[in-house]
Amino acid sequence: MKQKLFVVASCLFIASVAAFMPAATTRAASVPRSPYAANDGESTLCVSGPVYIIDVHVVVTVNDVEHTISTAASEVCSVNPANFSDVVVQGAPPQGGAPLEVSKKVGVEGTVRLNGRTATLETNVYLPTKGGSAAQCANSQPGDGSPPCKSSSLGVNLSKTWIFTRNTWRDFYVGPDDNGNPVKVLVRLSDGPVN
């Protein structure tokens, strides 16, 4: 009798373990494995809908050659806005919690929002300048008695709305830099991880 009871108990134990195994395997398979997964501590939590990756480049064209000043990227959900930033600060940090001057920033930062196939980009572009006229800076030599040509930045706010096509670059004219060279922001929304 004891042997039959032991066999029945063993069978029940094995059956319960076997029943648990597929459930555990199913749960493990549903965990996102993307580098942009919502549980990695750095990614945006996208609860539903498509997920896109936004790439933002700031480009200046000098003598018909494009030079990239700044690049930023972020994951953007179809339901939540996403922030992006690639800003370099020149010089020493401000003292005592004072705000950072625009003249010390170079790069791009902003937000993108999606509404269906419509994207809205709100960005600040910080362009490097020479801090004086182009002629003054080009002709100044250290120790020649002319005022120093110090580095600073020009901040430009850009807000654009457009109907986007996935994996296609869209460019927006920002304005000229201090040398008169055209500056533009390039934006692309590409497919992100599947939720």
HUGI-V89642 format. One record per residue. N is the residue number from 1. SS is DSSP state (@ for helix, = for strand, . for the rest). Layout:
N & SS
N & SS
This chain:
1 & .
2 & @
3 & @
4 & @
5 & @
6 & @
7 & @
8 & @
9 & @
10 & @
11 & @
12 & @
13 & @
14 & @
15 & @
16 & @
17 & @
18 & @
19 & @
20 & @
21 & @
22 & @
23 & @
24 & @
25 & @
26 & @
27 & @
28 & @
29 & @
30 & .
31 & .
32 & .
33 & .
34 & .
35 & .
36 & .
37 & .
38 & .
39 & .
40 & .
41 & .
42 & .
43 & .
44 & .
45 & .
46 & .
47 & .
48 & .
49 & .
50 & .
51 & =
52 & =
53 & =
54 & =
55 & =
56 & =
57 & =
58 & =
59 & =
60 & =
61 & =
62 & =
63 & .
64 & .
65 & =
66 & =
67 & =
68 & =
69 & =
70 & =
71 & =
72 & =
73 & =
74 & =
75 & =
76 & =
77 & =
78 & .
79 & .
80 & .
81 & .
82 & =
83 & =
84 & =
85 & =
86 & =
87 & =
88 & =
89 & =
90 & .
91 & .
92 & .
93 & .
94 & .
95 & .
96 & .
97 & .
98 & .
99 & .
100 & .
101 & .
102 & @
103 & @
104 & @
105 & =
106 & =
107 & =
108 & =
109 & =
110 & =
111 & =
112 & =
113 & =
114 & =
115 & =
116 & .
117 & .
118 & =
119 & =
120 & =
121 & =
122 & =
123 & =
124 & =
125 & =
126 & =
127 & =
128 & =
129 & =
130 & .
131 & .
132 & .
133 & .
134 & @
135 & @
136 & @
137 & @
138 & @
139 & @
140 & .
141 & .
142 & .
143 & .
144 & .
145 & .
146 & .
147 & .
148 & .
149 & .
150 & .
151 & .
152 & =
153 & =
154 & =
155 & =
156 & =
157 & =
158 & =
159 & =
160 & =
161 & =
162 & =
163 & =
164 & .
165 & .
166 & .
167 & .
168 & .
169 & .
170 & =
171 & =
172 & =
173 & =
174 & =
175 & =
176 & =
177 & .
178 & .
179 & .
180 & .
181 & .
182 & =
183 & =
184 & =
185 & =
186 & =
187 & =
188 & =
189 & =
190 & =
191 & =
192 & .
193 & .
194 & .
195 & .
